[in-house]
Amino acid sequence: MSIDYAERIPNNVELASNRTLQRALEHWQPEFLNWWKEMGPTDFNAADVYLRTAISVDAKGWANYGYVRMPDYRWGIFLAEPEPDRRVGFGDDFGKPAWQQVPGEYRSALRRLIVTQGDTEPASVEQQRLLGHTAPSQYDLRNLFQVNVEEGRHLWAMVYLLHAYFGRDGREEAEELLVRHSGDADKPRILGTFNEPINDWLSFFMFTFFTDRDGKFQLKSFAESSFDPLARTCRFMLTEEAHHMFVGDTGISRVTKRTLEVMRELGTDEPEAVRRAGAIDFPTLQRYLNFWFSSSLDLFGSEASSNAAAYFANGIKGRPDEKKYEDHLARATSVELDVPDGKGGIRIESVPLRNAMNEVVRNSYVEDCMRGLGRWNRLIEAAGHAFRFSLPSTRFRRTIGNWANVATDPAGQPISQAQYDAQIASWLPSDADRAFIASLMVRVVEPGKMAGWIAPPEKGIKDRSIDYDYVRLA
């Protein structure tokens, strides 16, 4: 199968009638391709990959499947279809017409938020650029590349907004998105989690489950924005983001299934025995989970934030699924937050709901993560084992907010720094853990074959079999 691309930059924003904008984006495209070749998936640009590609926003066009070489992928610009007479859904201007242009007084705040979101998209591609060399199967290799090209398309979506609505400042910011690099000592990515190395597939699955899930909630918050082009952009991005979380969720499920198979064969759940058999023991999985979940928590910001209050009041960034709330003004309500009391304990502090919007969204994220853990734990329970995965407290290992640099155990109980330092190796992946996981990362690319530490998926892509030739390696 091949995809017939009608345009160099497929879009539904009428680029053809805006020659100035089209020329600007066509000028940016070569720089993007240079970045892709330098910082994207290494050594796979000549491979034909069975990818899903959006060519329009309708049901027939947003998910076309066919073989594409990644440098030839068409990173389109798509906004969800407009809602007739859309109104501001929250904040002080509730009920007024949504904005089709950027209000001057909110220009700086909107640009900063769009740049920060845009910066995460190429960052994750950079973090994952070497994983193709240790893919546990061709199915997984294809899923990695699908995530990568869609992150590239999401970058295009943010760059379009910068070019179309923010003038010279926007164009300069768009160029900077290709200058910063994940983990670069001089020009790192804006958010810390996106500078963490992803050297193994267990980290990739944890990242796509936890960190891309943060992305889901950020996009859902922006999908409520009064700035309609941003809202429409993010609503369409969410259709693709779901696959990224699917990769993480099913990836960890498959690791769990394989570990259960090995434990049944061995007749033991002893971690060292499981490791010697080439599977990943559950305590190691829990430590990786602790790392990536706690790392992702800071992406929501401080529990109490004047910026969050201003974004909500001004209609810039709302709560995910704002329609489910009865009060869209959030003026008269307060929220109780746990804060350290400075004496090794916890006290309760009441803050206005608008100031606590970050925490409202973070709590929704935690609930969503718990649903994934429930699926994995049901597999373990059905196999007759007592172990259960658990999420650490949102107070654990924080670097932003009320609990920044406060020593707690994974349950969130304050402890001394000496206790924390003595036990942190049992809560997070150790050097030995990472070395063990690295030893399992052996590339498997024969169609239908799987590495020994992960179970096969339940089904293939788009009604294809598991042993379909998803990546035709050159």
ZAMARGU-4260 file (C-alpha; in steps of 0.2 Angstrom, whole numbers, plus 5000, padded with zeros to 4 digits):
<rodrens>
0) 5000/5000/5000 | 5006/5018/4997 | 4998/5034/5002 | 4994/5047/4989 | 4999/5064/4996
5) 4990/5078/4987 | 5000/5092/4995 | 5018/5094/5001 | 5010/5100/5018 | 4993/5092/5020
10) 4982/5103/5030 | 4965/5110/5033 | 4970/5128/5037 | 4969/5134/5019 | 4988/5136/5017
15) 4986/5137/4998 | 4977/5154/5000 | 4990/5161/5013 | 5006/5162/5003 | 5015/5171/5016
20) 5012/5158/5029 | 5015/5144/5017 | 5032/5151/5012 | 5037/5153/5030 | 5032/5135/5034
25) 5041/5129/5018 | 5056/5138/5024 | 5055/5130/5041 | 5053/5113/5034 | 5071/5110/5028
30) 5077/5115/5045 | 5065/5102/5052 | 5071/5088/5041 | 5089/5092/5045 | 5084/5091/5063
35) 5075/5074/5060 | 5090/5067/5051 | 5102/5073/5064 | 5092/5070/5080 | 5078/5058/5075
40) 5078/5039/5074 | 5096/5034/5069 | 5100/5023/5054 | 5082/5020/5049 | 5078/5034/5037
45) 5079/5022/5022 | 5067/5009/5030 | 5049/5007/5023 | 5038/5008/5039 | 5019/5003/5040
50) 5013/5020/5047 | 4997/5028/5051 | 4996/5045/5042 | 4983/5059/5044 | 4979/5067/5027
55) 4962/5075/5034 | 4952/5077/5049 | 4937/5067/5043 | 4934/5048/5048 | 4942/5042/5031
60) 4957/5054/5031 | 4964/5055/5048 | 4971/5037/5049 | 4978/5031/5032 | 4989/5016/5033
65) 5004/5012/5021 | 5022/5010/5019 | 5032/5027/5021 | 5050/5031/5023 | 5050/5042/5039
70) 5059/5057/5030 | 5045/5057/5017 | 5031/5057/5030 | 5020/5071/5028 | 5019/5081/5044
75) 5002/5089/5041 | 4993/5103/5050 | 4976/5099/5056 | 4964/5107/5067 | 4948/5099/5073
80) 4932/5105/5064 | 4926/5121/5071 | 4911/5122/5083 | 4898/5134/5077 | 4897/5149/5088
85) 4909/5142/5101 | 4909/5152/5117 | 4922/5154/5131 | 4919/5139/5143 | 4926/5145/5159
90) 4934/5160/5168 | 4929/5178/5169 | 4923/5179/5151 | 4912/5164/5152 | 4899/5164/5139
95) 4907/5177/5127 | 4913/5172/5109 | 4929/5162/5108 | 4944/5171/5101 | 4949/5168/5083
100) 4964/5179/5086 | 4976/5181/5100 | 4971/5195/5112 | 4985/5207/5114 | 4985/5206/5133
105) 4987/5187/5133 | 5000/5186/5119 | 5015/5183/5130 | 5006/5170/5141 | 4999/5160/5126
110) 5015/5161/5117 | 5025/5154/5132 | 5012/5140/5134 | 5013/5135/5116 | 5032/5135/5115
115) 5033/5124/5131 | 5020/5112/5124 | 5029/5112/5107 | 5046/5109/5115 | 5040/5093/5122
120) 5036/5085/5105 | 5054/5085/5097 | 5061/5081/5115 | 5053/5064/5116 | 5060/5060/5098
125) 5077/5064/5104 | 5076/5054/5120 | 5070/5039/5110 | 5082/5041/5095 | 5093/5025/5099
130) 5079/5013/5104 | 5077/5006/5086 | 5093/4996/5088 | 5086/4986/5103 | 5068/4984/5098
135) 5061/4968/5105 | 5051/4965/5090 | 5046/4972/5073 | 5029/4976/5079 | 5037/4986/5093
140) 5049/4995/5081 | 5035/5000/5070 | 5025/5007/5086 | 5041/5017/5091 | 5042/5025/5074
145) 5023/5029/5074 | 5025/5038/5090 | 5041/5047/5083 | 5032/5053/5067 | 5017/5059/5077
150) 5027/5069/5089 | 5035/5077/5074 | 5018/5081/5067 | 5013/5088/5084 | 5028/5099/5083
155) 5022/5105/5066 | 5005/5109/5074 | 5013/5120/5087 | 5024/5128/5075 | 5009/5133/5064
160) 5001/5142/5078 | 5018/5151/5081 | 5020/5156/5063 | 5001/5160/5060 | 4997/5170/5076
165) 5013/5177/5084 | 5023/5186/5070 | 5042/5188/5071 | 5042/5182/5089 | 5033/5166/5084
170) 5045/5163/5070 | 5060/5165/5081 | 5052/5153/5094 | 5049/5140/5081 | 5067/5141/5076
175) 5073/5139/5094 | 5062/5123/5095 | 5075/5115/5084 | 5090/5122/5093 | 5087/5115/5110
180) 5090/5096/5112 | 5086/5084/5126 | 5100/5082/5138 | 5110/5096/5130 | 5121/5104/5144
185) 5120/5121/5136 | 5103/5121/5128 | 5092/5108/5136 | 5074/5106/5134 | 5063/5117/5144
190) 5055/5103/5156 | 5066/5092/5166 | 5058/5075/5162 | 5061/5078/5144 | 5080/5078/5147
195) 5080/5061/5155 | 5088/5048/5145 | 5078/5034/5138 | 5091/5020/5135 | 5080/5005/5136
200) 5062/4999/5131 | 5056/4997/5149 | 5059/5016/5151 | 5051/5019/5134 | 5035/5010/5140
205) 5035/5019/5156 | 5037/5036/5147 | 5023/5033/5135 | 5012/5027/5149 | 5016/5040/5162
210) 5023/5055/5153 | 5013/5054/5137 | 4998/5053/5149 | 5003/5070/5156 | 5003/5076/5138
215) 4985/5070/5137 | 4980/5080/5151 | 4989/5096/5146 | 4981/5094/5128 | 4964/5092/5136
220) 4967/5108/5146 | 4972/5117/5130 | 4957/5110/5121 | 4946/5120/5132 | 4956/5136/5128
225) 4946/5152/5123 | 4959/5154/5109 | 4950/5143/5097 | 4964/5138/5085 | 4974/5131/5100
230) 4959/5122/5106 | 4955/5114/5089 | 4973/5110/5087 | 4974/5100/5103 | 4958/5092/5100
235) 4965/5084/5085 | 4981/5080/5093 | 4972/5070/5106 | 4966/5057/5093 | 4985/5053/5090
240) 4991/5054/5108 | 4979/5039/5113 | 4991/5028/5103 | 5006/5033/5112 | 4998/5029/5129
245) 4992/5012/5121 | 5010/5008/5117 | 5015/5011/5135 | 5000/5002/5143 | 5000/4987/5132
250) 5019/4986/5133 | 5020/4985/5152 | 5005/4973/5151 | 5016/4962/5140 | 5031/4963/5151
255) 5020/4958/5166 | 5013/4943/5156 | 5030/4937/5151 | 5036/4938/5169 | 5021/4928/5175
260) 5025/4915/5162 | 5042/4913/5168 | 5037/4913/5186 | 5025/4899/5182 | 5038/4889/5173
265) 5051/4891/5187 | 5038/4889/5201 | 5045/4904/5210 | 5043/4923/5211 | 5060/4925/5218
270) 5067/4941/5209 | 5085/4934/5206 | 5078/4918/5199 | 5066/4928/5187 | 5081/4938/5181
275) 5092/4923/5178 | 5078/4917/5167 | 5079/4933/5156 | 5063/4941/5163 | 5060/4957/5173
280) 5055/4954/5191 | 5041/4964/5198 | 5051/4974/5211 | 5062/4981/5197 | 5046/4985/5187
285) 5040/4994/5202 | 5056/5005/5204 | 5055/5010/5186 | 5037/5014/5189 | 5041/5025/5204
290) 5054/5034/5194 | 5044/5039/5179 | 5028/5042/5188 | 5036/5054/5200 | 5046/5062/5186
295) 5030/5066/5177 | 5021/5074/5192 | 5031/5090/5191 | 5025/5093/5173 | 5009/5099/5181
300) 5017/5113/5190 | 5015/5119/5208 | 5000/5114/5219 | 4996/5132/5222 | 5000/5143/5207
305) 4995/5161/5203 | 4999/5158/5185 | 4987/5144/5184 | 4974/5155/5192 | 4977/5169/5179
310) 4976/5156/5165 | 4959/5150/5171 | 4952/5167/5175 | 4958/5174/5158 | 4951/5159/5148
315) 4968/5153/5142 | 4969/5136/5149 | 4955/5126/5158 | 4952/5110/5166 | 4951/5094/5156
320) 4933/5091/5151 | 4927/5107/5158 | 4909/5103/5154 | 4908/5090/5167 | 4909/5104/5181
325) 4894/5114/5187 | 4904/5129/5192 | 4914/5137/5177 | 4919/5152/5186 | 4928/5144/5201
330) 4928/5160/5211 | 4920/5155/5228 | 4927/5138/5231 | 4943/5133/5240 | 4953/5117/5240
335) 4963/5109/5254 | 4981/5105/5251 | 4993/5095/5261 | 5009/5105/5264 | 5025/5101/5275
340) 5024/5109/5292 | 5043/5112/5293 | 5044/5101/5308 | 5044/5084/5299 | 5025/5083/5298
345) 5010/5088/5287 | 4997/5102/5289 | 4982/5107/5279 | 4981/5123/5269 | 4966/5130/5261
350) 4969/5139/5244 | 4957/5146/5231 | 4951/5134/5218 | 4958/5144/5204 | 4975/5144/5212
355) 4974/5125/5214 | 4970/5121/5196 | 4987/5112/5193 | 4983/5101/5208 | 4965/5098/5201
360) 4972/5092/5184 | 4986/5082/5193 | 4973/5072/5203 | 4964/5068/5188 | 4980/5062/5180
365) 4983/5051/5195 | 4966/5043/5194 | 4969/5039/5176 | 4986/5031/5180 | 4977/5020/5193
370) 4966/5013/5180 | 4982/5006/5171 | 4989/4999/5186 | 4972/4990/5190 | 4974/4981/5173
375) 4991/4975/5177 | 4987/4970/5194 | 4972/4960/5188 | 4984/4950/5178 | 4995/4946/5193
380) 4980/4942/5204 | 4973/4930/5191 | 4989/4921/5191 | 4988/4919/5210 | 5002/4930/5216
385) 5001/4943/5230 | 5012/4956/5222 | 5003/4972/5217 | 5010/4988/5208 | 5006/5004/5217
390) 5009/5022/5213 | 5020/5032/5225 | 5013/5047/5233 | 5012/5064/5224 | 5023/5071/5238
395) 5037/5058/5233 | 5053/5065/5224 | 5046/5082/5219 | 5056/5096/5213 | 5042/5109/5211
400) 5029/5115/5222 | 5025/5112/5241 | 5035/5096/5242 | 5050/5101/5232 | 5066/5094/5239
405) 5056/5088/5255 | 5062/5070/5259 | 5047/5058/5260 | 5045/5039/5257 | 5035/5032/5243
410) 5020/5033/5254 | 5022/5052/5256 | 5027/5052/5274 | 5041/5064/5278 | 5057/5056/5284
415) 5075/5063/5287 | 5086/5066/5273 | 5098/5053/5280 | 5084/5040/5279 | 5080/5045/5262
420) 5098/5044/5256 | 5099/5027/5264 | 5084/5020/5256 | 5082/5028/5239 | 5091/5014/5230
425) 5077/5002/5235 | 5064/5014/5228 | 5071/5019/5211 | 5081/5010/5198 | 5099/5007/5204
430) 5114/5006/5192 | 5113/4987/5194 | 5095/4987/5189 | 5099/4998/5173 | 5113/4986/5169
435) 5102/4971/5170 | 5088/4979/5159 | 5102/4984/5147 | 5108/4966/5146 | 5090/4961/5140
440) 5090/4974/5126 | 5094/4963/5111 | 5087/4968/5094 | 5074/4956/5087 | 5068/4961/5069
445) 5062/4944/5062 | 5043/4946/5059 | 5033/4938/5072 | 5047/4935/5084 | 5049/4943/5101
450) 5063/4946/5114 | 5062/4934/5129 | 5057/4947/5141 | 5041/4952/5133 | 5025/4943/5128
455) 5018/4945/5110 | 5004/4958/5108 | 4986/4951/5107 | 4984/4957/5089 | 4993/4966/5076
460) 4991/4983/5068 | 4976/4988/5058 | 4970/4969/5056 | 4987/4964/5051 | 4994/4948/5059
465) 5008/4949/5072 | 5021/4942/5060 | 5017/4955/5047 | 5032/4964/5040 | 5029/4981/5048
470) 5047/4988/5045 | 5056/4984/5029 | 5073/4986/5034 | 5085/4992/5020
</rodrens>
